């Protein structure tokens, strides 16, 4: 790997960490960067999942104030994340490479549409408080496990879906809900990454610089979430995702 490619992956990792915190679509930045280095789609996805674990390490370590007092909520949700992430990783390992390459543009396009259609976080949180009060609903753990399956399989916009669930289910504000999302998605990614390390080839020369950038971006992400207006950023990221999906679809279906 050249020095230029190594630097590209570090910068892509920083962007992925920030994008994951702002819009839940870290893979929109990191996955195409891995493809650009010449990795095949499945290897790029496996390597991406391994590297993104460092995004969660960075973001969770920077979210301790928001996680205070949420221990009882986090335990069942993290368990659901682990089980779902393991199931998603197993599903990826049995998916033929050609089928996965054709599926990726659809997943990215669906992820971008999910971002465009997502209701404002404050609105979701208010609805959650009205519907459930101080008690989390029964369906939150099961829905979290389902999102984690997708996260372990590919993961683009898994953070969007999970954040919406936490906001709607708990009624917490955006910073505290985002911190919960980071823990749960980190658990799903970690168990999927462990399975890939043991059972699938990881391109470590690409994973290491990407992971370094993810750690930095993940550390910065919670600060951005606390301060930055996110509506315009989400729309911009979603439109970029649709463009990327179109490009990948041309390559996959030609």
JOMO-V530807 format. One record per helix or strand of 3 or more residues. SS is the DSSP state (H for helix, E for strand). FROM is the first residue (numbers start at 0). TO is the last residue. If there is no record, write none. Layout:
# JOMO-V530807
ss:SS from:FROM to:TO
ss:SS from:FROM to:TO
This chain:
# JOMO-V530807
ss:H from:2 to:22
ss:H from:26 to:35
ss:H from:40 to:60
ss:H from:63 to:66
ss:H from:70 to:93
ss:H from:96 to:116
ss:H from:120 to:131
ss:H from:138 to:152
ss:H from:157 to:169
ss:H from:173 to:198
ss:H from:203 to:226
ss:H from:230 to:252
